């Protein structure tokens, strides 16, 4: 027989941000959940997700999405999902 070990899943979530009209966008950041076996960001994956928004310095007041995608992420023991 064989034992197959499937990768665990990490969820990368874009953090909410805010700014005042006319100011530059703040740095976009993310949070990660789903670590197992005492892993952390240093041991679970390499690289970083890509983050972007449609908001510009000149964008009108309102709400704009922050998108998060795989970017340069890689891992032998985890798969990735994004919210």
N, CA and C atoms as an extended XYZ file, in Angstrom:
249
Properties=species:S:1:pos:R:3:atomname:S:1:resname:S:1:resid:I:1 pbc="F F F"
N         0.807       -1.177        0.000 N   UNK     1
C         0.000        0.000        0.000 CA  UNK     1
C         0.856        1.248        0.000 C   UNK     1
N         0.206        2.344       -0.208 N   UNK     2
C         0.892        3.643       -0.196 CA  UNK     2
C         0.122        4.628        0.666 C   UNK     2
N         0.836        5.567        1.200 N   UNK     3
C         0.241        6.660        1.963 CA  UNK     3
C         0.471        7.939        1.182 C   UNK     3
N        -0.579        8.610        0.801 N   UNK     4
C        -0.468        9.880        0.084 CA  UNK     4
C        -0.759       11.017        1.050 C   UNK     4
N         0.136       11.979        1.091 N   UNK     5
C        -0.054       13.157        1.936 CA  UNK     5
C        -0.337       14.339        1.014 C   UNK     5
N        -1.543       14.863        1.127 N   UNK     6
C        -1.944       16.001        0.305 CA  UNK     6
C        -1.528       17.305        0.972 C   UNK     6
N        -1.280       18.336        0.168 N   UNK     7
C        -0.931       19.634        0.753 CA  UNK     7
C        -2.094       20.213        1.550 C   UNK     7
N        -1.765       20.961        2.586 N   UNK     8
C        -2.765       21.725        3.339 CA  UNK     8
C        -3.046       23.012        2.565 C   UNK     8
N        -4.073       23.731        2.965 N   UNK     9
C        -4.446       24.964        2.264 CA  UNK     9
C        -4.191       26.185        3.133 C   UNK     9
N        -3.542       27.188        2.555 N   UNK    10
C        -3.382       28.492        3.195 CA  UNK    10
C        -4.322       29.472        2.513 C   UNK    10
N        -4.963       30.318        3.290 N   UNK    11
C        -5.830       31.356        2.743 CA  UNK    11
C        -5.158       32.711        2.920 C   UNK    11
N        -4.979       33.403        1.814 N   UNK    12
C        -4.400       34.741        1.799 CA  UNK    12
C        -5.541       35.736        1.626 C   UNK    12
N        -5.643       36.687        2.552 N   UNK    13
C        -6.722       37.682        2.531 CA  UNK    13
C        -6.138       39.081        2.468 C   UNK    13
N        -6.623       39.880        1.531 N   UNK    14
C        -6.206       41.279        1.453 CA  UNK    14
C        -6.767       42.014        2.667 C   UNK    14
N        -5.927       42.812        3.315 N   UNK    15
C        -6.366       43.609        4.464 CA  UNK    15
C        -7.118       44.843        3.970 C   UNK    15
N        -8.151       45.251        4.703 N   UNK    16
C        -8.870       46.482        4.394 CA  UNK    16
C        -7.954       47.676        4.645 C   UNK    16
N        -8.080       48.695        3.835 N   UNK    17
C        -7.291       49.922        3.962 CA  UNK    17
C        -8.205       51.117        3.774 C   UNK    17
N        -7.730       52.295        4.175 N   UNK    18
C        -8.465       53.525        3.922 CA  UNK    18
C        -7.468       54.650        3.684 C   UNK    18
N        -7.948       55.709        3.064 N   UNK    19
C        -7.127       56.889        2.813 CA  UNK    19
C        -8.042       58.077        2.656 C   UNK    19
N        -7.481       59.256        2.659 N   UNK    20
C        -8.222       60.490        2.446 CA  UNK    20
C        -8.110       60.862        0.971 C   UNK    20
N        -9.189       61.367        0.391 N   UNK    21
C        -9.202       61.790       -0.996 CA  UNK    21
C        -7.977       62.662       -1.293 C   UNK    21
N        -7.305       62.384       -2.413 N   UNK    22
C        -6.148       63.163       -2.844 CA  UNK    22
C        -4.820       62.640       -2.335 C   UNK    22
N        -4.835       61.766       -1.346 N   UNK    23
C        -3.585       61.201       -0.836 CA  UNK    23
C        -3.215       59.953       -1.628 C   UNK    23
N        -1.948       59.593       -1.571 N   UNK    24
C        -1.481       58.365       -2.222 CA  UNK    24
C        -2.103       57.152       -1.545 C   UNK    24
N        -2.247       56.087       -2.305 N   UNK    25
C        -2.766       54.848       -1.728 CA  UNK    25
C        -1.809       54.333       -0.658 C   UNK    25
N        -2.344       53.755        0.403 N   UNK    26
C        -1.472       53.145        1.420 CA  UNK    26
C        -0.867       51.854        0.866 C   UNK    26
N         0.157       51.378        1.509 N   UNK    27
C         0.731       50.080        1.136 CA  UNK    27
C        -0.337       49.010        1.321 C   UNK    27
N        -0.485       48.133        0.339 N   UNK    28
C        -1.461       47.046        0.424 CA  UNK    28
C        -0.818       45.865        1.130 C   UNK    28
N        -1.524       45.298        2.088 N   UNK    29
C        -0.988       44.204        2.896 CA  UNK    29
C        -1.975       43.046        2.914 C   UNK    29
N        -1.537       41.933        3.471 N   UNK    30
C        -2.370       40.730        3.513 CA  UNK    30
C        -2.155       39.977        4.814 C   UNK    30
N        -3.100       39.097        5.114 N   UNK    31
C        -3.015       38.186        6.256 CA  UNK    31
C        -3.102       36.764        5.739 C   UNK    31
N        -2.530       35.825        6.489 N   UNK    32
C        -2.526       34.420        6.082 CA  UNK    32
C        -3.090       33.575        7.218 C   UNK    32
N        -3.937       32.610        6.867 N   UNK    33
C        -4.449       31.665        7.862 CA  UNK    33
C        -4.360       30.252        7.301 C   UNK    33
N        -4.332       29.275        8.201 N   UNK    34
C        -4.326       27.876        7.788 CA  UNK    34
C        -3.036       27.125        8.047 C   UNK    34
N        -2.082       27.752        8.720 N   UNK    35
C        -0.820       27.066        9.013 CA  UNK    35
C        -1.063       25.810        9.854 C   UNK    35
N        -0.269       24.775        9.628 N   UNK    36
C        -0.325       23.561       10.443 CA  UNK    36
C         1.084       23.181       10.882 C   UNK    36
N         1.176       22.286       11.847 N   UNK    37
C         2.449       21.744       12.342 CA  UNK    37
C         3.437       22.814       12.801 C   UNK    37
N         2.947       23.916       13.337 N   UNK    38
C         3.832       24.965       13.823 CA  UNK    38
C         4.470       25.799       12.740 C   UNK    38
N         4.032       25.638       11.486 N   UNK    39
C         4.591       26.437       10.391 CA  UNK    39
C         4.224       27.905       10.561 C   UNK    39
N         4.958       28.754        9.869 N   UNK    40
C         4.681       30.182        9.814 CA  UNK    40
C         5.090       30.673        8.428 C   UNK    40
N         5.014       31.969        8.201 N   UNK    41
C         5.322       32.513        6.874 CA  UNK    41
C         6.734       32.156        6.426 C   UNK    41
N         7.671       32.108        7.341 N   UNK    42
C         9.062       31.817        6.974 CA  UNK    42
C         9.265       30.365        6.548 C   UNK    42
N         8.448       29.456        7.090 N   UNK    43
C         8.666       28.039        6.795 CA  UNK    43
C         7.637       27.442        5.838 C   UNK    43
N         6.483       28.098        5.659 N   UNK    44
C         5.396       27.489        4.888 CA  UNK    44
C         5.445       27.787        3.393 C   UNK    44
N         5.966       28.945        3.023 N   UNK    45
C         5.962       29.315        1.604 CA  UNK    45
C         7.091       30.285        1.308 C   UNK    45
N         7.385       30.438        0.027 N   UNK    46
C         8.318       31.470       -0.403 CA  UNK    46
C         7.598       32.382       -1.375 C   UNK    46
N         8.137       33.550       -1.578 N   UNK    47
C         7.517       34.520       -2.465 CA  UNK    47
C         6.437       35.306       -1.754 C   UNK    47
N         5.649       36.009       -2.545 N   UNK    48
C         4.584       36.850       -1.993 CA  UNK    48
C         3.435       36.935       -2.989 C   UNK    48
N         2.224       37.145       -2.483 N   UNK    49
C         1.101       37.345       -3.402 CA  UNK    49
C         1.195       38.724       -4.045 C   UNK    49
N         0.480       38.914       -5.139 N   UNK    50
C         0.390       40.245       -5.740 CA  UNK    50
C        -0.907       40.893       -5.272 C   UNK    50
N        -0.831       42.162       -4.960 N   UNK    51
C        -1.979       42.938       -4.488 CA  UNK    51
C        -2.153       44.153       -5.386 C   UNK    51
N        -3.401       44.480       -5.711 N   UNK    52
C        -3.657       45.653       -6.539 CA  UNK    52
C        -5.030       46.213       -6.220 C   UNK    52
N        -5.233       47.466       -6.590 N   UNK    53
C        -6.531       48.112       -6.431 CA  UNK    53
C        -6.772       49.027       -7.613 C   UNK    53
N        -8.026       49.291       -7.889 N   UNK    54
C        -8.374       50.207       -8.965 CA  UNK    54
C        -8.364       51.657       -8.485 C   UNK    54
N        -8.241       51.883       -7.177 N   UNK    55
C        -8.220       53.233       -6.631 CA  UNK    55
C        -6.920       53.946       -7.003 C   UNK    55
N        -7.042       55.193       -7.383 N   UNK    56
C        -5.890       56.035       -7.709 CA  UNK    56
C        -5.845       57.216       -6.747 C   UNK    56
N        -4.764       57.966       -6.764 N   UNK    57
C        -4.677       59.164       -5.931 CA  UNK    57
C        -5.862       60.084       -6.202 C   UNK    57
N        -6.273       60.172       -7.469 N   UNK    58
C        -7.352       61.084       -7.854 CA  UNK    58
C        -8.742       60.450       -7.822 C   UNK    58
N        -8.871       59.218       -7.361 N   UNK    59
C       -10.183       58.561       -7.326 CA  UNK    59
C       -11.131       59.279       -6.373 C   UNK    59
N       -12.397       59.324       -6.767 N   UNK    60
C       -13.429       59.938       -5.929 CA  UNK    60
C       -13.605       59.139       -4.643 C   UNK    60
N       -14.129       59.784       -3.629 N   UNK    61
C       -14.424       59.084       -2.377 CA  UNK    61
C       -15.365       57.919       -2.671 C   UNK    61
N       -15.146       56.815       -2.022 N   UNK    62
C       -15.959       55.626       -2.244 CA  UNK    62
C       -15.202       54.382       -1.837 C   UNK    62
N       -15.726       53.254       -2.243 N   UNK    63
C       -15.130       51.961       -1.909 CA  UNK    63
C       -14.580       51.329       -3.175 C   UNK    63
N       -13.375       50.801       -3.107 N   UNK    64
C       -12.700       50.186       -4.244 CA  UNK    64
C       -12.180       48.809       -3.830 C   UNK    64
N       -12.198       47.862       -4.745 N   UNK    65
C       -11.732       46.513       -4.392 CA  UNK    65
C       -10.212       46.449       -4.280 C   UNK    65
N        -9.751       45.564       -3.433 N   UNK    66
C        -8.334       45.190       -3.385 CA  UNK    66
C        -8.275       43.737       -3.832 C   UNK    66
N        -7.541       43.490       -4.906 N   UNK    67
C        -7.423       42.141       -5.453 CA  UNK    67
C        -6.132       41.502       -4.971 C   UNK    67
N        -6.192       40.197       -4.752 N   UNK    68
C        -5.016       39.442       -4.326 CA  UNK    68
C        -4.925       38.187       -5.186 C   UNK    68
N        -3.714       37.875       -5.630 N   UNK    69
C        -3.488       36.720       -6.513 CA  UNK    69
C        -2.158       36.064       -6.143 C   UNK    69
N        -1.847       34.962       -6.801 N   UNK    70
C        -0.694       34.126       -6.449 CA  UNK    70
C         0.650       34.843       -6.503 C   UNK    70
N         0.832       35.782       -7.398 N   UNK    71
C         2.122       36.468       -7.480 CA  UNK    71
C         3.257       35.469       -7.629 C   UNK    71
N         4.247       35.546       -6.745 N   UNK    72
C         5.412       34.653       -6.808 CA  UNK    72
C         5.378       33.560       -5.739 C   UNK    72
N         4.208       33.268       -5.179 N   UNK    73
C         4.095       32.265       -4.120 CA  UNK    73
C         4.433       30.865       -4.613 C   UNK    73
N         5.101       30.100       -3.769 N   UNK    74
C         5.305       28.677       -4.034 CA  UNK    74
C         5.471       27.944       -2.706 C   UNK    74
N         5.080       26.670       -2.715 N   UNK    75
C         5.190       25.843       -1.518 CA  UNK    75
C         5.036       24.382       -1.906 C   UNK    75
N         5.797       23.524       -1.259 N   UNK    76
C         5.660       22.081       -1.499 CA  UNK    76
C         4.545       21.490       -0.643 C   UNK    76
N         4.234       22.118        0.491 N   UNK    77
C         3.304       21.528        1.445 CA  UNK    77
C         1.941       22.198        1.537 C   UNK    77
N         1.751       23.295        0.799 N   UNK    78
C         0.498       24.033        0.872 CA  UNK    78
C        -0.005       24.399       -0.514 C   UNK    78
N        -1.329       24.459       -0.648 N   UNK    79
C        -1.965       25.097       -1.796 CA  UNK    79
C        -2.465       26.440       -1.307 C   UNK    79
N        -2.859       27.321       -2.211 N   UNK    80
C        -3.237       28.668       -1.839 CA  UNK    80
C        -4.644       29.011       -2.310 C   UNK    80
N        -5.388       29.715       -1.464 N   UNK    81
C        -6.656       30.308       -1.871 CA  UNK    81
C        -6.604       31.786       -1.491 C   UNK    81
N        -7.443       32.591       -2.153 N   UNK    82
C        -7.355       34.046       -2.004 CA  UNK    82
C        -8.736       34.652       -1.772 C   UNK    82
N        -8.802       35.598       -0.808 N   UNK    83
C       -10.050       36.320       -0.552 CA  UNK    83
C        -9.770       37.804       -0.448 C   UNK    83
